[in-house]
Amino acid sequence: MDRITARLSAVDGLYYPTAFLRSSPDSSPPSPPSRKSALHALLSRDASLFLERYGAALRPDELACFDALRDDYEVGWHLRRLRAAASGEAPAPARVRNRRRAYLYPLVREGDYFSEEAMREREPYLHHEYLGRFQDPVGRAMARPGERWSETLMRRAEEAVIVEKIRGEQIMRGVDPAEWVGGPLERPMQEQEEEEEEEEEGEEEDINMEEIRRATEVVAREDTGGGSNGPIAPSAGAFKQILSTEEMQDQLDQFTSVMHEKFLSGEDSEHMDYPQIDNDEMLDDHWSKEANYDAEDKYFDED
């Protein structure tokens, strides 16, 4: 063990606690002998903590020196972890999911990444299916309290991009144009110009046809019992509030749950560094703490 601490004390950039680094009277960096003494003291006091801090810097023959302590749960766990990492072995699927779940908890607690607006930006169409089609789109275009006009214009431009993404997804999925967000696409300009030319050439005929069409609509309304003052159907994409506040909250909860699952399954690679998360051993501490809490609860329950 003395050989291990002597070698590590000469390694540059090795981690040392802040209190130890400040222990020098003249604030100079600790000397190699003092570093060796601190490393030896930690190794003698807590082998598992020594492996947690410095295990990645140990050579295979140096790790073998700790095999005598492998019956200790934490020491054995660190030895298996370090040897698996040295061999290039990928984390087991169950461990990967647990690490992602541990990473998920602070994201949920902080609230930004899984806020409704942030989730809508990442998955516009999915948000529309769960919530957007039941929300009034006019509210998103209105100026907000304390918002500058330039900020309002920028937000409206971003909103137009999101709406276009939703509509593109609806077109690709073959959704009925009457259900398209914002209503059906307008006809191409060339088609409108051609129609205007035809109208100019046969204006009188068009007027007559328009009168016939109106008369036909009146007859149709009378036949269906609507009458001339009957209700007019809402235009395509018009907003209709059909869910209660409680139902909207339930829709939001379902949408959020789906977004959590997408994160856990690795579908947020555009926004998350999954290799870093999946190989972050510190995330395992979350489940170690959970296991300790469960053990304590069980102990007191048995009492």
C-alpha positions, -999 to 999 in steps of 0.1 A, spaced: 0 0 0 29 23 7 40 18 -29 6 28 -42 4 60 -21 40 70 -31 32 67 -68 -1 86 -66 15 114 -46 36 122 -76 7 122 -101 -2 157 -112 -38 168 -113 -50 143 -87 -80 153 -66 -75 164 -30 -100 179 -6 -101 217 -4 -94 217 33 -62 197 27 -50 220 -1 -55 250 22 -36 234 51 -3 248 40 7 278 61 19 299 31 -9 287 8 17 269 -14 7 235 -30 12 205 -6 45 188 -11 47 152 -23 55 138 12 24 156 26 3 143 -3 16 108 4 8 111 40 -28 123 33 -34 95 8 -20 69 32 -42 82 60 -73 79 38 -64 44 26 -60 32 62 -92 49 74 -116 42 45 -105 19 16 -139 22 -2 -136 60 -3 -100 57 -15 -112 35 -44 -140 59 -52 -117 89 -54 -85 73 -68 -95 39 -82 -95 51 -118 -58 61 -114 -47 26 -101 -31 0 -123 -44 -36 -125 -17 -49 -102 -25 -22 -77 -62 -30 -77 -53 -66 -69 -39 -54 -36 -75 -46 -25 -88 -81 -32 -82 -91 4 -110 -65 13 -135 -75 -14 -158 -91 11 -166 -56 22 -197 -47 1 -185 -12 -10 -149 -23 -17 -161 -52 -37 -185 -30 -57 -158 -5 -65 -134 -33 -76 -160 -47 -100 -169 -13 -113 -132 -3 -119 -123 -36 -136 -154 -34 -159 -145 1 -169 -109 -9 -176 -121 -37 -198 -143 -14 -218 -174 -32 -208 -206 -13 -214 -229 -7 -185 -257 -33 -182 -291 -22 -196 -307 -22 -161 -279 0 -148 -282 24 -177 -319 28 -171 -314 34 -134 -288 60 -141 -311 78 -165 -339 76 -139 -315 91 -113 -307 119 -138 -344 124 -144 -353 132 -108 -334 166 -106 -347 175 -141 -383 170 -129 -376 188 -96 -361 218 -113 -390 220 -137 -375 237 -167 -367 208 -190 -401 192 -184 -422 224 -183 -451 223 -208 -435 250 -230 -401 232 -232 -418 199 -239 -439 215 -266 -408 229 -283 -392 194 -284 -424 175 -294 -448 200 -311 -471 174 -326 -473 152 -296 -482 183 -274 -509 192 -300 -525 158 -298 -526 158 -260 -531 195 -252 -528 220 -281 -560 211 -299 -579 219 -267 -561 252 -260 -570 286 -274 -543 295 -300 -550 332 -297 -535 333 -263 -501 324 -276 -500 353 -300 -511 380 -275 -485 402 -258 -477 392 -222 -474 415 -192 -440 432 -191 -430 419 -225 -414 443 -250 -428 444 -285 -397 430 -300 -400 400 -277 -436 395 -287 -426 395 -324 -398 370 -317 -422 347 -298 -448 349 -326 -421 340 -351 -411 310 -330 -448 301 -326 -451 301 -364 -423 276 -367 -439 253 -342 -473 256 -359 -456 247 -392 -440 217 -377 -473 205 -364 -491 211 -397 -463 192 -416 -467 162 -393 -505 163 -398 -501 164 -436 -476 135 -434 -500 115 -413 -529 121 -436 -550 141 -411 -582 156 -424 -575 192 -436 -604 203 -415 -584 193 -384 -552 210 -394 -538 235 -368 -545 270 -382 -569 257 -408 -562 243 -443 -534 256 -464 -543 285 -487 -543 278 -524 -511 286 -544 -509 322 -557 -508 310 -593 -540 292 -589 -557 323 -574 -544 344 -603 -558 320 -629 -591 320 -612 -592 358 -611 -585 359 -649 -614 335 -655 -637 357 -634 -628 388 -654 -635 370 -687 -669 358 -676 -680 382 -649 -716 381 -658 -717 343 -659 -700 342 -625 -725 365 -610 -753 343 -622 -736 312 -608 -731 329 -575 -768 337 -573 -777 301 -581 -753 289 -554 -767 312 -528 -802 301 -537 -792 265 -534 -777 270 -500 -809 286 -488 -829 257 -500 -805 233 -484 -807 250 -450 -845 249 -452 -845 212 -461 -822 204 -431 -843 226 -408 -814 250 -402 -833 281 -415 -816 313 -426 -806 321 -390 -793 287 -382 -759 282 -365 -729 285 -387 -702 258 -385 -669 269 -371 -641 275 -395 -614 249 -398 -590 250 -369 -613 271 -348 -609 267 -310 -635 249 -290 -631 244 -253 -644 209 -247 -623 197 -217 -626 208 -181 -597 221 -160 -594 187 -144 -594 169 -177 -567 193 -191 -545 185 -161 -550 148 -167 -540 153 -204 -509 173 -192 -500 145 -168 -502 119 -196 -482 140 -219 -455 145 -192 -454 108 -185 -448 101 -222 -420 126 -223 -404 110 -192 -405 77 -210 -390 91 -241 -361 105 -221 -355 71 -204 -356 52 -237 -329 75 -252 -351 95 -276 -338 129 -263 -304 125 -279 -307 159 -296 -309 175 -262 -291 151 -239 -256 136 -237 -266 100 -231 -231 85 -232 -221 108 -203 -253 100 -183 -250 62 -190 -214 61 -178 -217 84 -148 -210 62 -118 -220 90 -94 -256 85 -104 -254 50 -88 -252 68 -54 -288 78 -58 -299 42 -56 -275 35 -28 -291 62 -8 -326 49 -17 -315 14 -5 -302 28 28 -335 47 33 -355 15 26 -333 -4 50 -338 22 77 -376 22 72 -377 -16 74 -356 -15 106 -380 10 123 -411 -9 110 -398 -41 126 -394 -23 159 
